[in-house]
Amino acid sequence: MPRMKPMLFNTQMVRATLAGDKTATRRIIRNQPTIGAELICENLLPETVEAGAGAVFAWSDGTVSGAPWAEGDILWVREAWGDYREHYEDGEGPYILYRADYPDGAKSVPFPENEKTDYADSWDLPKWHPSIHMPREYARIFLRVKKVRAQLLKEITREEIKAEGITQEAMERMLSPGSSAPRWVVDTIYKRLFSELWNSTIKPDKIDSCGWVASPWVWVIEYERCEKPEEDVE
């Protein structure tokens, strides 16, 4: 059976994954090599580090890190969610909603025209809970890991940025309507959009060491959507 592992996604990441635009994500390597160290091996035996590691990587400064994920693992996405505790006519509950399905800042949702009444024309959304607090049974997005590799953050390419969910439409909105731009300008815009997304996921006190400018080593996790496994293993 594949291993099941949680993965935190913010709302922008969830929307991009649901739309099919995002097929990869990057996470900080905790055991950071020293500045200037080169990746020299990514085929070490997993037994050289903690049990359960995926591929194991080594750098020229002697740093060795095992990826927490491996090909074939199933990630269940933790996202911002809310619930109604009332029991409905069918006796089931709670009723789960997901923040990514609604406009940013929305407090209520309008009823369709044929459902409006003299008493109400909208229904209130629940309080959103942080993704870190989502229990596994509420997860709706499951991802099968295709590949895990190590990379310096700033070495990301245009195609890799697209795989992170930054679309061509988003890039073109940064240009004047109807204008074209040389390749280096387009690449710069893509990297700017990705750097803003990346920095939005980093705590302020970690920006100097983990932000875009710092260009830390990261795990690159490539994935594909999959169905919820019938059985899972921690």
Secondary structure, DSSP 8 states (H G I E B T S, - for coil): --BEEEEE--HHHHHHHHTT-B-EEEEE-SS---TT--EEEEEE-GGGSSTT--SEEEETTS-EEE-S--TT-EEEEE--EEEE----TTS---EEEEGGGS-TT--EEE--GGG--SS-SEEE----B-GGG--GGG---EEEEEEEEEEEGGG--HHHHHHBT--HHHHHTTS-TT----HHHHHHHHHHHHHHHHHHTS-GGGHHHHSTTT--EEEEEEEEEE---SS-B-
